[in-house]
């Protein structure tokens, strides 16, 4: 029998059309369960190349302070065997043909897992995602690098209508963490190779867009954090331009 944990369902509006972010004050037990379930799956399937991506990786491992609560687990793998492993554990599996992903659901614990085996939105998964993974101390989990997650989220911001604010919040949460030292040369390379071929925009406009602050996003951070973010975004913008 799984733990009785309710999935967080309370939201607040950021003022952006079709965009709502989980209230960071709720869902602690549920998020802990998500981390535990993900960690167990990685421990039991060490023979597979797996990478934790998305909001759970950012807010629970890359963020100095949680800024939002995610409601699911996002895992990428180039091995379709991952789907079979979830089926063997009793998860219900659904294929989303439009988004080219699998969804696994544990109805007992109300856990939803998105599985990406070829692409994440328009981001095509490649070997570099797995070669540059980060292993948090004390966990079996392996996380996609901050640079790769940032690239995925930039591409989502530029190509989708929904969820823009949550992606920016995740990027800014990583920027605020003093323990994360972005490899800007690698990030610039990923932007040029993974994003530029997908959208009708140039490198400069992409950097300007992602470093442009928006009120709905900035309101999720304290005044001190906002001041630092504005300064750091400007610094990163200048450095990313130099890396082009």
N, C-alpha and C positions, 0 to 999 in steps of 0.2 A: 504494500500500500504506500503510495507516494505521499509526500507532505501536503497538507491542505494549505495551499497558498493561492491567493486570489490575484489574477492578472490585473495590473493597474489600468483603470479605465478613465481616470480623471484627466482632463486636458485644460490648457489655457491657450487663448488665441494670441498670436504674435502680430495680428493685424495684416497678415499677408494672405491673400486669397488661397483658400484650400490648404492652408498650412497650420498645423497645430502641433505643439511639442508637449511631451509628457511632463507633468509637474514633477520637479526633482524632489519634492518633499514626500512623495509616496512611493510605494513599490519596493522597499528595501529587501524584504524577504523574497519577493519574486525575482529580483535581480540577482540576489545571492544564489537562488536556485538555478538560474540560467547559467551563471558562471560555473557552478558545481557540475551541472549536466554537461556543459561543453568540455570542461576539464576531464571528466570521466571518459567522454567519447574519444578525446585525443589520447588519453592514457591507454585505452583498450585497442586503439587502431594506429599504433606507432609505425606499422608497416606502410601506411598510406601517407602521401604528401598532402598535408592539410594546412590551411591557414585561416585563422579567425580574422574576420574583417568587420566593417560596419561599426555601429554605435556602441556595441558591447565592448569591442576591443578598445575603442577610443575612450569612452567614459569611465571604464573600470580599470584600465591599465595605462593609458597614455595621458589622461587628464589629471592635473594636480588636484582638481576639485570637480566632482561630478556636477555637470550643468544641465543634464537632462537624463531621463530614464528611458531606456529602450525596452521594447516588449518582445524582442525575438533574438535569435542567434543567427548570425550569418557566417557560413563556412564556405571556403572555396577549395577546390581540388581538381586536378586534371585527370583524376582516376574515377571513372563511373562506378567503380566498386563501392564507393562511399554510399551510394543510394541503396545498394543491396544490404550494407551493414546496418543502416537505419531500419530497413524492413525487418531484418532479423531481430532487432531489438523491440519490435512491436509497434513502430511508428507507422501511421498512415501516410502514404506517399502520393503526392499529386504532382503532375507535370504542367507547368505553365509554359505553353508553347510560345506565347507572345514574348514573354520576358526571358525565355530560354533558361529556366531554372526549375529546380525541384523544391517542393515544400514538404517537410516532414512534420507531422503533428503527433504529440503525445497528449491524448485527450485526458488521461488521468491527472496530469499535472498542468494541463492547459499551456503546454510549451510548443511554440512554433519555431521551426528552424528552416531557413532558406539555404539551399545548397546550389552553388554555382560551379558548374564543371566546364564551361567554355567561355562565358562572358558575364560581366556584371554591368547591366545596362549596356552601354556601348564600349565599355572597357573589356578588351579581350585578354583573358587570363594567359599569362606566359610563365616560363620557368623562372624569370627574375623575381616574381612574387614570392616564390618558395625559397630561392637562393638567399634572399635578404630578410627572411623572417627573424623575428625577435622572440626569445624565450624568456618570459617573466620568471623570476626566481620563485621557487616553491610551487610551480604549476607544471603540468604536462602540456599545457596550451602552447601553441606557436602562433604568433601574431604576424600578420602582414606588416611590413615596415610603415612607419609614419608617412614616409614619402609616397609609398604605393597607395596607402589609404587616402592620402590627400589628393593624389591624382585621380583616383576613382571618384572621390566626392566632387572635385572640380568638374569632371566630365558630367556627373549627374546634375550639378547646378546649371551647366550650360545646355543640357539637352532635355531636361524634364521640367514640367510645370509645377509638380508637387514636391514638397520636401526640401526646397532650396534653403530655408532657414535652418533646418536641423543639420544639414551638411556644413553650413558655415559655422554653426555653433561647435560642431565637432572639430573643424579645422582650427578655429580660434582657441578651443580648449587645449589642443596640442601645442599651439604656439605659446600659450601661457605657462606651460610646464617647463620650468628651468632645467629639468633633467633631460629634456629632448633637444638635441643639437641636430637640426635638419641638415642633411647632406644636400645642399642646394644645387650642386652640379648634377647629382643623380635626379633630383626633382625636376630640374630644367630639362634633362634628357627625357624623362618620362612624359612631361608635358608635350615636348616636341614629337615624340614617337607614338604616344598613345592618344593624344587629344587633337593635335593639329590636323591629322588626316581625317578626322571624324566630323569636324565642324567648319563652316565657312567663316573663319576668323583667323587673325594673325596672332603671333605670340604676344605682342604688346597688349592687344585688346583683352586677351585671356588673363594676363597678369593684372591688368587694371581692374578687370571685373572681379577677380577673386580677392583682391586687396582693398576693394571699395567697401567701406563699412555701411551697414544699413541699420536704421533705428530699431527695428523689431528684433534684430539679432543682438545688437549692442546692449539693449535693455536687459538682457539676461546676465549681464556682467556688472560687477560693482564699478563705481566711479574710478577707483584706482586701477582696476583691471582694464577699463575702457581707455584710460590714458596710456597705459602700457601697450595695449593692443594697437592703438592708432600709431604710436611711435614704431612699434615692431613691424607692423604691416608696411609702413613706408620704407623701413630698412630692408625688409625682405624683398619688396618690389624692386628697389634699386639693385640689390644683389642678384636677383633673378634676371634682370635686364642685362647685367654684365655677363651672366652665364650663357646668354644666347649666342 
